[in-house]
């Protein structure tokens, strides 16, 4: 009888693990897991953090679909914004919802404009090699500010794996791939406002999220984020 009870418990535990964790393209997605990113300005001053939690892991056909809750905190620890987005894995490529590219300040300004967005999502192969050219990604939005039409366009292009190196951050030391990309943004609200930036991200095999990202404008560091905690 005791053996039967223990076997039943073991079966329940194995079923629970299957329901709450999935592996795909070398990544492990576990419900309740997550990570924290610390944000800094160009001078290295802490300006807040982002907390991501994996809320749900499910199968859709041949893909693994991961729902992620994001919460933004300012430098004083006050919550400023919450958002939810998804990533998918088809067995070879991790596809990140491009909605996650719109930062918290932009989201606040868009809330009153009834913006409708379309996306070309970010694709990250399960295996990276130096010299790889990655697919472009974009966010396009249309809305209104009173009677005035508003458009927003963001394009990430020239995504190239440029090198492999060692990176040490608060979350630990990793062998990473360095991915360079160009970021073009344009917002039209009566007249166009354009901005061109460059981004560098650092990725490690088997880690779902970027370990570090740096943003530059005209060669000057504007800000960066570092992975501080994985759980």
RAQUINOR-V27130 format. One record per backbone hydrogen bond with DSSP energy under -0.5 kcal/mol. NH is the residue of the N-H (numbers start at 1). CO is the residue of the C=O. If there is no record, write none. Layout:
BEGIN
NH;CO
NH;CO
END
This chain:
BEGIN
5;1
6;2
7;3
8;4
9;5
10;6
11;7
12;8
13;9
14;10
15;11
16;12
17;13
18;14
19;15
20;16
21;17
22;29
24;27
27;24
28;206
29;22
29;27
30;28
31;20
32;54
33;30
35;52
36;229
37;50
38;226
39;48
40;224
41;45
42;222
44;41
47;39
48;39
49;73
50;37
51;71
52;35
53;69
54;33
55;53
55;67
56;67
58;65
60;63
63;60
64;89
65;58
65;63
66;64
66;87
67;56
67;65
68;66
68;85
69;53
70;83
71;51
72;81
73;49
74;78
75;47
77;74
80;72
81;72
83;70
85;68
87;66
88;95
89;64
90;93
94;124
95;88
95;93
96;94
96;122
97;86
100;97
101;98
102;99
103;101
107;103
108;104
109;105
110;106
111;107
113;110
114;111
115;110
116;142
118;140
120;138
121;119
122;96
124;94
126;92
131;161
132;129
134;132
134;159
137;156
138;120
139;154
140;118
141;152
142;116
143;150
144;113
145;148
148;145
150;143
151;188
152;141
153;186
154;139
155;184
156;137
157;155
157;182
159;134
160;158
160;180
161;132
162;160
162;178
163;178
165;176
167;174
169;172
171;227
172;169
174;167
176;165
176;174
177;203
178;163
179;177
179;201
180;160
180;178
181;199
182;157
183;197
184;155
184;182
185;195
186;153
187;193
188;151
189;187
189;191
193;187
195;185
197;183
198;216
199;181
200;214
201;179
202;212
203;177
207;204
208;206
211;202
212;202
213;225
214;200
215;223
216;198
217;220
220;217
222;215
223;215
224;40
225;213
226;38
227;211
228;36
229;36
231;34
END
